[in-house]
Amino acid sequence: MSSTLRFHVVGEAFEKRPVEVPNREDRPSEFFAKYVFTRQKMLQYLPADVYAKMCDVMDNGTKLDMATANAVAEGMKKWAMQLGATHCTHWFQPLTEGTAEKHDGFVEHDGKGGMVEEFTGKELVQQEPDASSFPSGGIRSTFEARGYSAWDPASPVFVIGDTLMIPTVFISYTGEALDYKAPLKKSLHAVSRAATDVCHYFYPDVKKVVANLGWEQEYFLVDAGLYAARPDLLMTGRTLMGHDSAKNQQMDDHYFGSIPERVASFMKDLEIQALELGIPCKTRHNEVAPNQFELAPIFEEMNLAVDHNMLIMSLMHRVARKHGFRCLLHEKPFAGINGSGKHNNWSLSTDTGVLLHAPGKSSMENLRFITFMVETLMAVYRHNGLLKASIISATNAHRLGANEAPPAIISSFLGKQLTDLLQKLEETDADDLLNLAGKKSLHLDIPQIPELLLDNTDRNRTSPFAFTGNRFEFRAVGSQANCAAAMIVLNTAVAEALTDFKERVDALVAGGMEKFKAILQVVRQDIKTCKPIHFEGNGYSDEWRCEAERRGLDVENSAPLMLDNYVRPQTIEMFERMHVLSKAELEARLEIKQETYTKKIQIEARVLGDLCLNHIVPVATRYQSQLIDNVHKVKEIFPAETADKLSANNLSLIQQISEHSSYITEHVERLVDARKVANNIPDVRLKAIAYHDTVAPLLESIRSHADKLELIVDDELWPLPKYRELLFIR
């Protein structure tokens, strides 16, 4: 049986295998958060006074005393055991881009030779993972292993299988953050404090500001059998070789198309399990590339939204296996077609409404909208290089700037109405310019079709940071990234911009200027300052890169050099001033990102070398031998002149195979040598740069010759499933 046929049979076997999908006749609202310890369940399982204290902890950040923690732990244990839980774990987000957990049973000696089910407040509040076994950027050494995970009451616990999952922060023995959640919560506090202070200019009764996040998770599905036959997918998450399929996304027929039956079954199963875990799944659809799809929830408070995104990615892998798929979250698993991102829709809101919503009912409300929009742009302008560093990785670098992904230059699209408004505010002192138009209607000359309401802005798919109505959409975040990495930077930068704004306004008011005029004056100054970050055109064009460089924006393309922004003086000053990250924590994060970049490229280089020398070249040589044998036999049978004509094509193929195979073999040797040289560089930063400059380019050049061999070698012999098989679910 040929390799190709074998892969098809594997795929068919998965398709025919019955898959149990949870049959939910109930409405989603009836089983939503079934496995989450919600406030409603707290009210049921906790004493009234304990419930009141927990609400105060969650809502106002008051300190949790041990007596309350013990009572909460007892109620949690009772609830979880009724769902079949026998263990608990602190669930945290180390700097590996994934999650971590260590399970402990609800058991303890009863003092009489037996066991008793026990779960105390101490176990709920604090555990001690081995901090030296996770990336720490030098903060923890092997002989300094102690680290702590601490419960985050703002994110509800939940049950998966037989385990009570407790969301926690993860810090070192000396107090530095070793995770994403701890600095995210600090950044949320910073932006809430700064935004609340500015809000009081407009709404004195506002108590706090909440940062909201709506993520859009893109992903690919491939048949499990085909995935298993691709060592590159298995080891790196992407195809390191593979020629374009004759048909991929050029017909634009997959986007929003009918969802394949097997995929729809997977989506239904995933959504039910996600809803049971309190993840408010809202949208599902086919994405642009074949086998690419998207899932998006309703907006949530950011801390909870990040937890839910980490949980959904884990859930997607597990549910995909059940349905005979493998879920690919790599930003660019297939060359030549769209990669996968995770658009982060960011907004600020209070108990009175959304701060980025316009138009308002008065000039003061519209000034509020303009203030928060402009100060967000100020944050992005001041730290555009850092925002780029927050989303760059060895994997996301393949995606940025191609096939609808935003370019590796941070800019912001606002739309014509807002751009014109800011321009007029910059050029004139007239206060009546604050009168913003609402949505306009569009009448279609088609019977039975109602009028449409047009938004104030269009959309620009090439803009990494676009204003889309009442929020900013940060489109450059990678599909497998932890959203917190980018949101920590954005929240902190906005907190800094708002803090600076308030200091300048207060100074003017203290000097005798009327508040409205003081706010307007500072806003006008900032409109002029952040003007370079505005861009309404095509972000893919060469002209934009030149223009962006002229404007002073960060146009660096090298991922290791982009990461340098983490330790720029202005970065350290911002994070320390806002009390989010210390210089030591920033340096540690930079080192981890540099090491991760190097290791990703290193693994890809080793896998590609193995594939080429042990799979591709031997198969090509075998096919070449068959062609040579055919040429000899043709010359034995036919006259010389006829034989030459009949053998011409095979002789050409024999020569091409030799050239491509020789190139691959020679350059794999160069690849090994380049790795050896880079590995001997002791400096982490310089090693990452060496891998970017000398190792990564060889991956692409070797791939181009392997892809050409794929078109030459007999399909019966080719050892890997091809794009035409991987990209179309049957």
Secondary structure as GFF3:
##gff-version 3
##sequence-region A 1 730
A	DSSP	alpha_helix	3	16	.	.	.	ID=ss1
A	DSSP	alpha_helix	28	31	.	.	.	ID=ss2
A	DSSP	alpha_helix	39	45	.	.	.	ID=ss3
A	DSSP	alpha_helix	48	60	.	.	.	ID=ss4
A	DSSP	alpha_helix	66	82	.	.	.	ID=ss5
A	DSSP	beta_strand	87	91	.	.	.	ID=ss6
A	DSSP	beta_strand	103	105	.	.	.	ID=ss7
A	DSSP	beta_strand	108	109	.	.	.	ID=ss8
A	DSSP	beta_strand	115	116	.	.	.	ID=ss9
A	DSSP	alpha_helix	121	125	.	.	.	ID=ss10
A	DSSP	beta_strand	126	127	.	.	.	ID=ss11
A	DSSP	three_ten_helix	131	133	.	.	.	ID=ss12
A	DSSP	beta_strand	147	151	.	.	.	ID=ss13
A	DSSP	beta_strand	158	160	.	.	.	ID=ss14
A	DSSP	beta_strand	163	172	.	.	.	ID=ss15
A	DSSP	alpha_helix	181	199	.	.	.	ID=ss16
A	DSSP	beta_strand	210	223	.	.	.	ID=ss17
A	DSSP	alpha_helix	224	228	.	.	.	ID=ss18
A	DSSP	alpha_helix	231	236	.	.	.	ID=ss19
A	DSSP	alpha_helix	261	276	.	.	.	ID=ss20
A	DSSP	beta_strand	281	286	.	.	.	ID=ss21
A	DSSP	beta_strand	292	297	.	.	.	ID=ss22
A	DSSP	beta_strand	300	301	.	.	.	ID=ss23
A	DSSP	alpha_helix	302	322	.	.	.	ID=ss24
A	DSSP	beta_strand	325	328	.	.	.	ID=ss25
A	DSSP	beta_strand	342	350	.	.	.	ID=ss26
A	DSSP	beta_strand	353	354	.	.	.	ID=ss27
A	DSSP	alpha_helix	363	382	.	.	.	ID=ss28
A	DSSP	alpha_helix	384	391	.	.	.	ID=ss29
A	DSSP	three_ten_helix	396	398	.	.	.	ID=ss30
A	DSSP	beta_strand	412	413	.	.	.	ID=ss31
A	DSSP	alpha_helix	416	427	.	.	.	ID=ss32
A	DSSP	three_ten_helix	431	434	.	.	.	ID=ss33
A	DSSP	beta_strand	440	442	.	.	.	ID=ss34
A	DSSP	beta_strand	452	454	.	.	.	ID=ss35
A	DSSP	beta_strand	465	467	.	.	.	ID=ss36
A	DSSP	beta_strand	472	474	.	.	.	ID=ss37
A	DSSP	alpha_helix	483	510	.	.	.	ID=ss38
A	DSSP	alpha_helix	515	529	.	.	.	ID=ss39
A	DSSP	three_ten_helix	531	533	.	.	.	ID=ss40
A	DSSP	alpha_helix	542	550	.	.	.	ID=ss41
A	DSSP	alpha_helix	559	562	.	.	.	ID=ss42
A	DSSP	three_ten_helix	563	567	.	.	.	ID=ss43
A	DSSP	alpha_helix	569	577	.	.	.	ID=ss44
A	DSSP	alpha_helix	583	611	.	.	.	ID=ss45
A	DSSP	pi_helix	612	616	.	.	.	ID=ss46
A	DSSP	alpha_helix	617	637	.	.	.	ID=ss47
A	DSSP	alpha_helix	640	679	.	.	.	ID=ss48
A	DSSP	alpha_helix	684	690	.	.	.	ID=ss49
A	DSSP	pi_helix	691	695	.	.	.	ID=ss50
A	DSSP	alpha_helix	696	712	.	.	.	ID=ss51
A	DSSP	alpha_helix	723	726	.	.	.	ID=ss52
###
